[in-house]
Amino acid sequence: MTFSHLASRLGNIAPFHVMELAKMAAALEREGRHIIHMGIGEPDFTAAPLVIEAAAKAMADGKMQYTSATGLPALRAAISAHYLTVFGLDIAPERIVVTAGASAALLLACAALVEKGSEVLMPDPCYPCNRHFVAAFDGQAKLIASGPAERFQLSDLMVREHWGAQTRGVLLASPSNPTGTSILHSELAKIIVTVRDKGGFSIVDEIYQGLSYDAEPFSALSLGEDVIVINSFSKYFSMTGWRLGWLVLPEALVPPIEKLAQNLFICPSSIAQHAALACFEKDSLALYEARKEEFKRRRDYLAPELTALGFKVPVIPDGAFYVYADCSGLLKDGGDADSLVKDILRRVGVGMVSGLDFGDHTAAHYIRLSYATSMENLREAVRRLGSYFGNS
């Protein structure tokens, strides 16, 4: 059976090449090959023990009914308290909306703010789903080429130069996927002021904010109550498959977002919400901080090893668990990053992804490597890459 009347907006949604490479890796594993996965961005750590215990208790106690569309009051209060403890920010729980993952948070924000013809500025490279959320509501993501000089992020100057008649706001991520780089605090402050002066909206994706390694904790929420922040339990809290995130909103946006959430999602997973309360227990937080230090150790190992192999790492990532590396000096005549990562996967069993998903600017000559895997795997991956490039 075929459908001849698919919505035209589907033409604006590109395939997710990361997942295609994951399927290639899975096929090789079925053939008996050992693959080191450095492609998909997922912590190799699982949920903390207290979180798992809390989920089991919630199920045993029958706490599986619908919650409010905005989330459990206790969880909203716990997130609010976390902002006060970590950032010194007094965020009213009523401004926090718990969502079915950060993806649902972005979907709700775009549903409320983007309409046909709306233009949203974001850097190239950036996480592909961000521009697709805009496209899903018939808006247009305007990708602005950003390189090492800008830490692969937007600058205030870029926002001012590219703001047009149809521009309605910016969608930023700090730290970013795929680059692991953050926007400098002073630069983000200037961007927020510029967008505010133009009557636009600022959405800042902070799902990797807990995995920031080289600076004091900082949230865009300190820059004004009109800033919209996205966060998630997936990365720092190691709960990817639990599908739980949150939005922090200006007070005036909470009722329209709640209305949308009621209709689009009913509510986030009740079990995941009850479990997530245990994320903020002392023992859980100590575990997350230890894991964060382990990610930093992996970064400090991998980045110089890649340089020794012939890659260029023009900006050392300060967060998340990615290295965005320039492979142009390693490409054969006529080759590009996508052909390189596929050949490496086939020949030596190391899975990475090219810049193809993240925008045109870096697609042909950058690769993203995730260090969300063990040090043992990272060392073996470096050994295999050395063999591939003839360095060992």
ROBA-146952 format. One line per field, with one value per residue (C-alpha): residue in one letter; x, y, z. Coordinates in nm, 3 decimals, decimal comma. Layout:
% residues N
type = (A ...);
X = (X ...);
Y = (Y ...);
Z = (Z ...);
% end
This chain:
% residues 392
type = (M T F S H L A S R L G N I A P F H V M E L A K M A A A L E R E G R H I I H M G I G E P D F T A A P L V I E A A A K A M A D G K M Q Y T S A T G L P A L R A A I S A H Y L T V F G L D I A P E R I V V T A G A S A A L L L A C A A L V E K G S E V L M P D P C Y P C N R H F V A A F D G Q A K L I A S G P A E R F Q L S D L M V R E H W G A Q T R G V L L A S P S N P T G T S I L H S E L A K I I V T V R D K G G F S I V D E I Y Q G L S Y D A E P F S A L S L G E D V I V I N S F S K Y F S M T G W R L G W L V L P E A L V P P I E K L A Q N L F I C P S S I A Q H A A L A C F E K D S L A L Y E A R K E E F K R R R D Y L A P E L T A L G F K V P V I P D G A F Y V Y A D C S G L L K D G G D A D S L V K D I L R R V G V G M V S G L D F G D H T A A H Y I R L S Y A T S M E N L R E A V R R L G S Y F G N S);
X = (0,000 0,130 0,018 -0,009 -0,093 0,188 0,230 0,463 0,659 0,813 1,024 1,199 1,299 1,629 1,722 1,921 2,253 2,375 2,109 2,199 2,558 2,430 2,242 2,563 2,746 2,469 2,488 2,864 2,809 2,563 2,846 3,055 3,263 3,360 3,257 3,365 3,073 3,175 2,883 2,555 2,569 2,452 2,622 2,766 2,657 2,305 2,063 2,188 2,095 1,863 1,678 1,623 1,504 1,263 1,119 1,064 0,898 0,671 0,553 0,510 0,308 0,090 0,208 0,149 -0,147 -0,144 0,022 -0,039 0,066 0,329 0,472 0,472 0,479 0,748 0,971 0,923 1,019 1,325 1,445 1,390 1,598 1,873 1,899 1,936 2,204 2,413 2,365 2,235 1,921 1,577 1,355 0,990 0,869 0,565 0,795 0,921 0,735 0,841 0,836 0,871 1,241 1,420 1,278 0,926 1,042 1,177 0,865 0,641 0,851 0,844 0,472 0,411 0,648 0,702 0,450 0,455 0,731 0,904 1,282 1,496 1,872 2,107 2,469 2,599 2,702 2,418 2,207 1,989 1,665 1,667 1,613 1,359 1,150 1,129 1,041 0,768 0,574 0,641 0,918 1,263 1,587 1,850 2,185 2,478 2,824 3,027 3,385 3,661 3,699 3,344 3,380 3,128 2,865 2,674 2,818 2,627 2,766 2,639 2,293 2,276 2,405 2,164 1,848 1,588 1,226 1,105 1,342 1,160 1,435 1,744 1,786 2,122 2,286 2,556 2,742 2,666 2,611 2,815 3,104 3,106 3,172 2,993 2,906 3,120 2,907 2,980 2,887 2,564 2,467 2,515 2,311 2,022 2,019 2,019 1,733 1,537 1,581 1,442 1,138 1,246 1,271 1,584 1,575 1,888 1,936 2,131 2,095 2,475 2,516 2,577 2,871 3,074 3,437 3,640 3,438 3,208 2,846 2,644 2,289 2,134 1,850 2,071 2,036 1,667 1,327 1,240 1,501 1,361 1,585 1,564 1,717 1,700 1,757 1,924 2,288 2,417 2,163 2,221 1,850 1,836 1,564 1,347 1,243 1,225 1,324 1,203 1,145 1,202 0,968 0,872 0,566 0,340 0,434 0,341 -0,039 -0,006 0,267 0,052 -0,240 -0,020 0,127 -0,221 -0,321 0,004 0,142 -0,115 0,184 0,539 0,595 0,474 0,722 1,014 0,905 0,885 1,224 1,382 1,313 1,598 1,840 1,867 1,960 2,308 2,443 2,310 2,462 2,799 2,786 2,702 2,994 3,230 3,102 3,154 3,519 3,551 3,416 3,672 3,949 3,839 3,833 4,182 4,303 4,123 4,177 4,560 4,557 4,345 4,590 4,875 4,686 4,664 4,325 4,293 4,098 4,068 3,857 3,898 3,546 3,461 3,144 2,923 3,111 3,209 3,521 3,458 3,766 3,881 3,981 4,061 4,432 4,351 4,115 4,212 4,160 3,788 3,696 3,493 3,424 3,123 3,313 3,597 3,385 3,212 3,545 3,687 3,379 3,406 3,781 3,869 3,533 3,533 3,197 3,197 2,981 3,060 2,949 2,681 2,394 2,497 2,485 2,657 2,942 3,144 2,982 3,264 3,566 3,462 3,379 3,218 3,355 3,171 3,385 3,083 3,252 3,514 3,881 3,959 3,747 3,897 4,251 4,158 3,986 4,301 4,509 4,275 4,272 4,652 4,654 4,406 4,611 4,938 5,074 5,141);
Y = (0,000 0,347 0,692 0,952 1,250 1,277 1,618 1,840 1,928 1,580 1,707 1,934 1,647 1,484 1,124 1,077 0,943 0,859 0,590 0,458 0,409 0,240 -0,007 -0,073 -0,143 -0,377 -0,573 -0,618 -0,737 -0,998 -1,126 -1,177 -0,858 -0,669 -0,306 -0,020 0,221 0,588 0,711 0,748 0,994 0,784 0,747 0,401 0,440 0,339 0,498 0,531 0,247 0,467 0,566 0,204 0,126 0,421 0,301 -0,049 0,092 0,318 0,017 -0,195 0,083 0,122 0,476 0,437 0,666 0,987 1,282 1,648 1,746 1,971 1,689 1,578 1,878 1,704 1,664 2,024 2,129 1,902 2,051 2,399 2,312 2,174 2,509 2,684 2,443 2,427 2,772 2,986 3,054 3,084 2,932 2,899 2,537 2,675 2,783 2,425 2,187 1,821 1,667 1,334 1,392 1,702 1,622 1,675 1,996 2,130 2,016 2,200 2,517 2,517 2,440 2,748 2,989 2,883 2,928 2,922 3,145 3,185 3,184 3,058 3,115 2,835 2,748 2,515 2,263 2,178 1,885 1,795 1,738 2,101 2,228 1,953 2,060 2,403 2,250 2,038 2,359 2,497 2,727 2,766 2,698 2,942 2,773 3,012 2,875 2,870 2,752 2,713 3,090 3,100 2,766 2,632 2,852 3,166 3,501 3,818 3,970 3,675 3,705 4,077 4,029 3,746 3,870 3,935 4,033 3,677 3,595 3,513 3,382 3,171 2,809 2,746 2,455 2,497 2,263 2,154 1,832 1,761 1,977 1,957 2,333 2,593 2,952 3,189 3,339 3,695 3,617 3,442 3,743 3,972 3,739 3,734 4,115 4,143 3,894 4,065 4,406 4,261 4,115 3,757 3,441 3,267 2,890 2,742 2,366 2,280 1,901 1,862 2,146 1,902 1,762 2,084 2,031 2,348 2,631 2,717 2,601 2,849 2,849 3,084 3,126 3,377 3,607 3,684 3,529 3,552 3,289 2,942 2,657 2,291 2,018 1,643 1,347 1,160 1,271 1,385 1,164 0,866 0,804 0,809 0,549 0,678 0,973 1,248 1,613 1,957 2,313 2,629 2,895 3,257 3,257 3,377 3,078 2,811 2,805 2,773 2,508 2,320 2,326 2,186 1,920 1,807 1,751 1,619 1,401 1,383 1,361 1,229 0,872 0,855 0,578 0,776 1,083 0,897 0,739 1,073 1,210 0,985 1,164 1,443 1,221 1,282 0,939 0,975 1,320 1,196 0,915 1,155 1,379 1,080 0,981 1,336 1,314 0,989 1,157 1,434 1,175 1,016 1,352 1,432 1,100 1,101 1,456 1,442 1,087 1,202 1,483 1,232 1,023 1,319 1,465 1,830 1,914 2,291 2,341 2,115 2,028 2,168 1,964 1,677 1,365 1,444 1,545 1,722 1,654 1,783 1,485 1,681 1,597 1,225 1,213 1,041 1,218 1,266 1,134 1,300 1,247 1,024 0,785 0,782 0,684 0,410 0,267 0,279 0,098 -0,174 -0,224 -0,185 -0,185 0,163 0,338 0,718 0,967 1,234 1,595 1,512 1,525 1,851 2,096 2,169 2,381 2,100 1,799 1,703 1,728 1,677 1,370 1,338 1,085 1,004 0,913 0,774 0,436 0,275 0,374 0,018 0,070 0,413 0,274 -0,009 0,234 0,449 0,137 0,034 0,384 0,387 0,062 0,200 0,511 0,317 0,475 0,151);
Z = (0,000 -0,086 0,023 -0,250 -0,028 0,224 0,382 0,184 0,500 0,489 0,202 0,451 0,682 0,586 0,673 0,993 0,863 1,214 1,231 0,886 1,000 1,315 1,094 0,898 1,223 1,341 1,014 1,058 1,415 1,291 1,072 1,384 1,365 1,681 1,641 1,866 1,873 1,873 1,665 1,854 2,144 2,438 2,777 2,833 3,195 3,293 3,538 3,895 4,135 4,341 4,022 3,926 4,279 4,268 3,936 4,075 4,387 4,181 3,981 4,293 4,454 4,144 4,065 3,693 3,632 3,431 3,594 3,522 3,171 3,329 3,541 3,904 4,138 4,342 4,037 3,928 4,281 4,276 3,946 4,088 4,394 4,168 3,987 4,321 4,445 4,127 3,974 4,258 4,051 4,213 3,943 4,043 4,002 3,821 3,533 3,487 3,256 3,261 2,912 2,732 2,670 2,543 2,198 2,327 2,496 2,166 1,985 2,232 2,216 1,836 1,829 2,043 1,870 1,507 1,227 0,850 0,722 1,058 1,035 1,322 1,332 1,436 1,370 1,101 1,235 1,474 1,587 1,285 1,474 1,590 1,238 1,173 1,472 1,311 0,973 1,133 1,197 0,849 0,967 0,817 0,999 0,874 0,924 0,959 0,879 1,198 1,229 1,488 1,527 1,669 1,852 1,597 1,763 1,671 1,773 1,844 1,525 1,320 1,473 1,394 1,039 0,955 1,128 0,860 0,818 0,881 1,166 1,486 1,712 1,773 1,873 2,037 2,215 2,478 2,503 2,151 1,967 1,748 1,863 2,242 2,253 2,461 2,382 2,588 2,865 2,759 2,397 2,492 2,704 2,403 2,180 2,428 2,443 2,063 2,024 2,302 2,137 1,814 1,989 1,920 2,126 2,255 2,301 2,459 2,463 2,778 2,776 2,802 3,052 3,338 3,141 3,130 3,223 3,217 3,370 3,657 3,615 3,412 3,277 3,023 3,272 3,453 3,150 3,196 3,260 2,890 2,797 2,721 2,836 2,740 2,954 2,987 3,215 2,928 2,931 3,271 3,450 3,213 3,142 2,761 2,709 2,991 2,768 3,026 3,002 3,094 2,983 3,183 3,047 3,092 3,315 3,032 2,814 3,068 2,999 2,617 2,652 2,904 2,660 2,385 2,616 2,724 2,364 2,215 2,497 2,782 3,019 3,041 3,165 3,523 3,611 3,470 3,668 3,999 3,926 3,836 4,183 4,299 4,061 4,316 4,610 4,751 4,648 4,294 4,248 4,374 4,118 3,834 3,927 3,927 3,583 3,462 3,570 3,377 3,063 3,110 3,144 2,817 2,641 2,764 2,624 2,290 2,159 2,154 2,017 1,723 1,656 1,656 1,398 1,160 1,247 1,341 1,656 1,616 1,929 2,230 2,348 2,689 2,737 2,622 2,503 2,144 1,956 1,626 1,416 1,078 0,864 0,545 0,569 0,574 0,277 -0,044 -0,377 -0,436 -0,093 0,177 0,545 0,482 0,256 0,509 0,810 0,610 0,494 0,848 0,977 0,714 0,739 1,107 1,286 1,440 1,412 1,379 1,191 0,936 0,946 0,690 0,941 1,099 0,809 0,480 0,615 0,773 0,607 0,371 0,599 0,963 1,166 1,508 1,754 2,075 2,375 2,560 2,573 2,795 2,803 2,693 2,383 2,317 2,329 2,096 1,860 1,846 1,777 1,494 1,345 1,359 1,167 0,912 0,847 0,846 1,162 1,340);
% end
